[in-house]
Amino acid sequence: MSKFGSSSNKKEVPQASSNSLSDIVFMLLFFFMVTTQMRETENKVKVVMPQASEVAKLERKDLSVVINIGSPTKQYQALFGTDARIQLNDAFRELPDIRDFIAAERDAMSEAEQSLMTVNLRVDQDVRMGIVSDVKQELRRCSALRIMYAARRPAQ
Amino acid sequence: MARRKFEAIGSTADIAFLLLCYFLMTTTMGEQTGLQRRLPPIPDEKTAQDQKVNRRNIIIVRINSADRLFAGNEAMDISLLKEKIKLFLSNPADDPSLPEKEYKEIEGLNHKVLVSKGVISLQNDRGTSYQAYIAVQNELVKAVNELRDEFSMREFGGKKFFALSEAEQDIVKKAVPQNISEAEPKDTGKR
């Protein structure tokens, strides 16, 4: 106690610590800004991705377009039932809407990068292939040919 | 004077904390992983005729609506699929019922290499579950990746595929192509 009692030390010690605090916090801040990405739109369909050991990381996240397919979550089941539905951005959509959606996303990209656009298909593992095939056919018609079947690496 | 300076720093820390909290709340750490594919373009009526492939160069992998797997007309467990595909693509004994191979010049390699002409045709039913479909896709990719590993071990002094440089990886990709064709959906059987 006597250490802190003297008036000469009282001024120095706490101020020096608050000095470095902002540096530390800024460093944390930058760490999180670099390693994280903005949370995607709210999920209206349940998507549990299947496991696959050979997955590769998507290089350019900013060039990916996400299509969610799965059965609606609990709060939407009264309205939309439990059958698999397509979610684009923030809303339930039908198959023909994919064309406009892809066109809109394509317009938002620069011309050089349009050919690198990847459609990220986030599909629930319990979905039947019928709807996935339909979506794939629709994507072929829009000539959005680069796709990725989202899957997660199995825990070792 | 000195006191005012320290107070200003104190508030920067607060502001930075608020920003930090904001980013913690609004962001996710997950990365996007998956199996990347290229869909075939919609064929014109003219070109559709030309796409005849020799029968021995094709293996049909089919998953029916009960998630049963057939590879080359025989029912098969998924654990055996990888070996079958590797045998199909490498054809070590030059079996006439397995795909042809041809010598190809590849840019960056000083000698010609045998490249298989094999194509894997993946067919599914509308009632196939997505989980089974991805499991089969995964086995196919695994088979190709192992062949690529073997090739790069042979050609690049015991290095595995992922350890190679980008240019070397392109060479291996040309030598061991990943020809997986996802067929037009068929309506076989009921849901």
Interface residues (C-beta under 8 A of the other chain):
Chain A: Q15 S18 N19 L21 S22 V25 F26 L28 L29 F32 M33 T35 T36 Q37 M38 R39 E40 M49 P50 Q51 A52 S53 E54 V55 A56 K57 L58 K61 S64 T118 N120 L121 V123 D124 Q125 D126 V127 R128 M129 G130 V132 S133 D134 K136 Q137 L139 R140 R141 S143 L145 R146 I147 M148 Y149 A150 A151 R152 R153
Chain B: F6 I9 G10 T12 A13 A16 F17 L19 L20 F23 L24 T26 T27 T28 M29 G30 E31 Q32 T33 G34 L35 Q36 R37 R38 L39 P40 P41 I42 N124 D125 R126 G127 T128 S129 Y130 Q131 Y133 I134 A135 Q137 N138 V141 K142 N145 E182 E184 P185 R191
